[in-house]
Amino acid sequence: MPVKVRIPTPLRSLTNGSEEVIVEGNSIKEVIDNLETNHKGFKERLCDENGQIRRFINFYLNDEDIRFKDNQETQVNDGDQISIVPAIAGGKTL
Amino acid sequence: MSFVKGLKCRECGKGYPKEALHVCSFCFGPLEVDYEYEEIKKVISRELIESRGKNMWRYKELLPLDGEPTVGTQVGYTPLIKADNLARKLGVAELYVKNDAVNFPTYSFKDRVVSAALSKAKELGFKTVACATTGNLGNSVAAQAVQGNLESYIFMPSNLEQGKVIGTSIYGTNVISIDGNYDGVNRMCSEIADKYGWAFANINIRPYYAEGSKTYGYEIVEQLGWKAPKHVVVPMAGGSLIIKIGKAIKEMTELGLIEKSNTALYGAQASGSSPISTAVKRGSDVIAPVIPNTIAHSIAIGNPADGFYSVQAINDSGGCAEDVSDDELVEGIKLLASTEGIFTETAGGVTVAVTKKLIEQGKLPRDESIVICITGNGLKTLEAVIGKVEKPCVINANIESFNAFMKKREVCTA
């Protein structure tokens, strides 16, 4: 099902400058795979060689950190919004 | 000559030039200074270090400048005190206090990181420096910016102690007080750093800044007679200091300056802001951010920049982490003052109280050397102890009044 993904500035070179893209997928993992299909190069930026999401990249599903859900197995539903946020020094405002 | 190769991503290893950069543009990992250790090994020795001035720049080969330091050249080499009174009170054999409450010029360990950061900022050609601060960093950036003829902007949460606020404004800097907690201030400053092109000590020049903390570790080792302690208890805010103390000991070992040691690192936090100690205690390396609620403002960081690596440093060393309540930290401040004559700020109270707790829990052994890291001065956080210490007795200026006072005292203490 289609979900909206917000793209951080450093990764917008892969989406032709788009801040948001619509991607299909039933889980975060499927969303990442489909991001790669639609915008080549995404996966190596988001995941390490073992396929795990890189430590300094945070995924939020409707503003909730997926590390506190089921990580990549977290289910996504129609209309959900995913944010990809670099965990740079200090990170997000609570 | 410089021993700095460049910057390197701690996560993916990608290399970067010596510029004002702090995040890997590929994987978003933090950047670190990359040294030519083989070259350093050829020149560095205990004798060379001992021949130099008693300040942090005696270890300059291991600091991130290309030239000589230009700001804060007198920072560091603070006392390491053998704390026998406190040791007796806590029931341990060998205890030391590394006392950065008397660091120069602004009485906290932040003078070290700022000396490194501002010297580097000048090398990189910056005219304006700035920082997001919980207090001590702002004091030091403001003071050392004056020394380095740099313009400065200090961004701080609005709930800080008077000593931290006045101790910044006095230097004629630009203080911006923000309605919100440190994490919000820091996030905003990341955006300001991008837009205004200033050198933010703890943001865009963070790799250089953070290296200054290593000198706290080098000094402990040198002052113990070129020997690493068995156990070190360190306050944690962003988590950088504990990592850098571990790195300092590792570098000194690999450069052949000291014998191999198995120093265990122990992290101390206030319970009202304990994302790192909570993760360590849970056996996880995932840091769950919190909204800080503690009087230990100087270490009240809810979303620590170096959280992950500090958990790793603690676990790899065989140490652990603990946190204490605000009441316990006030008792910690009083305990250090009443046993060793050292008045530390709230963060120091946390560190002393955590040390006590870990000893009582049996996690810190009673028969091995322990160093407590005191990183700030109690005169800056008087609010924490107002009403918690005995008020002075007011008497008239004659001997009869004093005699009466003493008599009353005898009755009270009998």
Chai-1 contact restraints between the chains, C-beta under 6 A:
chainA,res_idxA,chainB,res_idxB,connection_type,confidence,min_distance_angstrom,max_distance_angstrom,comment,restraint_id
A,P10,B,S25,contact,1.0,0.0,6.0,A-B,restraint_1
A,R54,B,C27,contact,1.0,0.0,6.0,A-B,restraint_2
A,F56,B,F28,contact,1.0,0.0,6.0,A-B,restraint_3
A,F56,B,G29,contact,1.0,0.0,6.0,A-B,restraint_4
A,I57,B,F28,contact,1.0,0.0,6.0,A-B,restraint_5
A,R67,B,V286,contact,1.0,0.0,6.0,A-B,restraint_6
A,P86,B,F28,contact,1.0,0.0,6.0,A-B,restraint_7
A,I88,B,V23,contact,1.0,0.0,6.0,A-B,restraint_8
A,A89,B,A305,contact,1.0,0.0,6.0,A-B,restraint_9
A,G90,B,N186,contact,1.0,0.0,6.0,A-B,restraint_10
A,G90,B,R187,contact,1.0,0.0,6.0,A-B,restraint_11
A,G90,B,A305,contact,1.0,0.0,6.0,A-B,restraint_12
A,G91,B,N303,contact,1.0,0.0,6.0,A-B,restraint_13
A,T93,B,G184,contact,1.0,0.0,6.0,A-B,restraint_14
A,T93,B,R187,contact,1.0,0.0,6.0,A-B,restraint_15
A,L94,B,P289,contact,1.0,0.0,6.0,A-B,restraint_16
A,L94,B,I291,contact,1.0,0.0,6.0,A-B,restraint_17
